Amino acid sequence: MRSFKVALLAGTTLALLGAGSAHAASYAISVITGLTNGNGFDTTNTAPAFSGSTASATFTYTGNLNFINTAPQNNPSNPPGDLNSAFGFTAANVTNYSGTGTVTYQGTQVADFRNENRFLKSSGSVSDFGYGSYYTIALGNLAAGTTLVINHDDGLSLYRDGVRVAGGASGPTTVVADTFSNLTAGNYTLYYSRQNGSASVLQVAVPEPTSLALFGAGLLGLAYIRRGRSNRAA
């Protein structure tokens, strides 16, 4: 009986620890950076109409979806600012990189995706909506009942099997917290944008349904143990 109690308590503790954790896995990511000429853009499953030349890349990212760059706001007199490396991409967590193209803003080359090293040194956005970046992040199949808690700056939307899930924000310029609760099972894709310079934030926490179920089972088990003690005391 003692071993059962210990296992039950351990399971409950693990459920509590895992319920709000970031989702660590490998994700297929694509990104396009281009000029926006002072205009923000909605973040949907359709790429924005950047003007002039663009830089684009695809790669596999492995780790937590926990990106944040709070470096000082960048602008033409304070380049380059919102670097991909400062945002959280490194040579260690990026594999299978393939990229092409460059972007020049006000006479300065701000993005060069022709190889991974240049991508890491490139800037993702600038103040006053001069240029920005648009991301497609494949989250994969999520189980029914999953909840996503996402902090983001700037825009974000979530799609299931090609259909937009209500609640995503189009293009805020401050950090916004979105919660997508009790999702239907399906294949999910996250669309995200960096606009208007730093700060750039994308933090995705995924309480797994199995963890929540384990947590519930742990609570029921503890209630059962407490009830048994009460009956014996009576």
C-alpha positions in Angstrom: 0.0 0.0 0.0 2.8 2.4 0.8 4.4 1.8 -2.6 1.1 2.6 -4.2 0.8 5.9 -2.4 4.4 6.8 -3.3 3.8 6.1 -7.0 0.5 8.0 -7.0 2.1 11.0 -5.4 5.0 10.9 -7.8 2.7 10.7 -10.7 0.7 13.7 -9.5 3.9 15.7 -9.0 5.1 14.9 -12.5 1.7 15.9 -13.9 1.9 19.2 -12.2 5.5 19.8 -13.5 4.6 18.8 -17.0 1.2 20.4 -17.4 2.5 23.9 -18.2 5.8 23.1 -19.8 7.1 24.3 -23.1 6.7 21.8 -25.9 10.2 20.4 -26.6 10.4 18.5 -30.0 11.5 19.0 -33.6 9.6 21.3 -35.8 9.7 22.0 -39.6 9.9 25.8 -39.9 9.9 28.1 -42.9 10.6 31.8 -42.8 10.3 34.7 -45.3 11.8 38.1 -44.7 10.9 41.1 -46.9 10.2 44.8 -47.1 6.8 46.0 -45.8 7.2 49.8 -46.6 5.8 51.0 -43.3 2.8 48.7 -43.2 2.0 45.9 -40.8 0.4 42.7 -42.1 -2.1 40.2 -41.0 -0.6 36.8 -39.9 -2.7 34.2 -41.6 -1.9 31.1 -43.6 -1.3 33.3 -46.6 2.2 34.9 -46.8 2.2 38.7 -46.9 2.9 40.5 -50.2 6.4 41.7 -49.5 7.8 44.3 -51.9 11.1 43.9 -53.8 13.5 41.0 -53.1 12.9 38.6 -50.3 15.0 36.1 -48.3 13.5 32.6 -47.6 14.6 29.6 -45.7 13.4 26.2 -44.4 15.0 24.2 -41.6 14.3 21.9 -38.7 14.3 23.4 -35.3 14.8 21.2 -32.2 14.0 22.4 -28.7 11.4 24.3 -26.8 9.3 26.8 -28.7 10.5 29.6 -26.3 11.9 32.5 -28.3 12.4 36.0 -26.9 14.5 38.9 -27.9 14.2 42.0 -25.8 17.2 43.8 -27.2 16.8 47.6 -27.6 14.5 48.7 -30.3 16.3 48.8 -33.7 16.1 51.4 -36.3 18.1 52.7 -39.3 20.4 54.7 -37.0 20.8 51.8 -34.5 21.3 48.6 -36.6 20.8 45.7 -36.8 18.7 45.0 -33.7 16.3 42.1 -34.0 18.8 39.4 -35.1 17.7 35.8 -35.7 20.5 34.7 -33.3 19.2 37.0 -30.6 15.7 35.6 -31.1 16.9 32.1 -30.2 18.1 30.3 -33.4 21.6 28.8 -33.1 23.8 26.5 -35.0 23.0 23.9 -32.3 19.2 23.9 -32.6 18.9 24.4 -36.4 19.5 21.5 -38.9 18.6 20.7 -42.5 19.0 24.4 -43.4 18.2 25.5 -46.9 17.9 29.2 -47.8 18.1 31.8 -50.6 17.9 35.5 -51.2 18.9 38.8 -49.6 17.0 41.9 -48.4 18.3 45.5 -48.4 16.7 48.2 -46.3 17.6 51.9 -46.8 20.9 50.9 -48.4 21.9 48.3 -45.8 21.7 44.6 -46.3 19.7 43.4 -43.4 18.9 39.7 -44.3 21.0 37.2 -46.2 19.6 33.6 -46.1 22.1 32.0 -48.5 23.6 29.9 -45.8 22.9 29.2 -42.1 25.6 31.3 -40.7 24.3 34.4 -42.6 20.8 33.6 -41.6 21.7 33.7 -37.9 23.3 37.1 -38.4 20.3 38.5 -40.3 17.7 40.8 -38.8 14.0 39.7 -38.6 12.3 43.1 -38.3 12.8 46.8 -37.9 10.9 49.6 -36.2 8.2 51.5 -38.1 7.4 48.4 -40.1 10.2 48.8 -42.6 10.6 45.0 -43.0 9.4 41.9 -41.3 9.5 38.1 -41.2 6.7 35.6 -41.6 7.0 32.0 -40.1 5.2 28.8 -40.8 5.7 26.3 -37.9 4.4 22.8 -38.2 3.2 21.7 -34.7 2.1 18.3 -36.0 -0.7 16.2 -34.7 -2.1 17.3 -31.4 -4.4 15.1 -29.3 -8.0 16.0 -28.5 -8.2 18.1 -25.4 -4.8 19.7 -25.8 -4.5 23.3 -24.6 -1.9 25.7 -26.1 -0.8 28.8 -24.1 1.0 31.2 -26.4 2.7 34.5 -25.6 3.6 36.4 -28.7 4.8 39.7 -30.2 3.9 40.2 -33.0 1.1 38.5 -35.0 0.0 34.9 -34.7 -2.7 32.5 -35.9 -3.3 28.8 -35.4 -4.7 26.4 -38.1 -6.0 22.9 -37.8 -6.0 20.9 -41.0 -6.0 24.2 -43.0 -8.8 25.8 -41.0 -8.2 28.8 -38.7 -8.8 28.2 -35.0 -10.6 31.2 -33.4 -8.6 33.4 -31.0 -5.4 34.2 -32.9 -4.3 37.8 -33.1 -3.4 39.4 -36.4 -0.6 41.8 -35.6 -0.2 43.3 -32.2 2.9 45.4 -31.3 3.0 44.4 -27.6 3.2 41.0 -26.0 -0.2 39.2 -26.1 -1.2 36.0 -24.3 -3.5 33.7 -26.2 -5.0 30.4 -24.8 -6.4 27.8 -27.2 -8.3 25.4 -24.9 -9.6 21.9 -25.4 -8.5 21.6 -29.1 -10.0 19.1 -31.5 -7.5 16.4 -32.6 -5.8 17.2 -35.8 -2.7 18.5 -37.6 -1.8 22.0 -36.4 0.2 24.7 -38.0 1.3 28.0 -36.3 1.8 31.1 -38.3 3.8 33.8 -36.7 5.3 37.2 -37.6 8.0 39.5 -36.4 7.1 43.1 -37.2 8.1 46.6 -36.0 11.4 45.6 -34.4 12.2 44.1 -31.0 10.9 42.9 -28.7 10.1 39.7 -30.5 8.4 36.9 -28.5 7.0 33.5 -29.3 6.5 31.2 -26.2 4.4 28.1 -26.6 3.4 26.0 -23.6 1.6 22.7 -24.2 -0.1 21.0 -21.2 -0.4 17.5 -22.6 -3.8 15.8 -22.2 -2.1 12.7 -20.8 -0.4 14.8 -18.1 -3.7 16.4 -17.2 -5.4 13.0 -17.1 -2.6 11.7 -14.8 -3.0 14.7 -12.6 -6.8 14.0 -12.3 -6.1 10.4 -11.5 -3.7 11.4 -8.9 -6.2 13.7 -7.2 -8.8 10.9 -7.2 -6.3 8.5 -5.7 -5.4 10.9 -3.0 -9.1 11.4 -2.2 -9.5 7.7 -2.0 -6.6 7.3 0.4 -8.0 10.1 2.6 -11.4 8.5 2.6 -9.9 5.2 3.6 -8.2 6.8 6.5 -11.4 8.5 7.7 -13.3 5.2 7.5 -10.7 3.4 9.6 -10.6 6.2 12.2 -14.4 5.9 12.5 
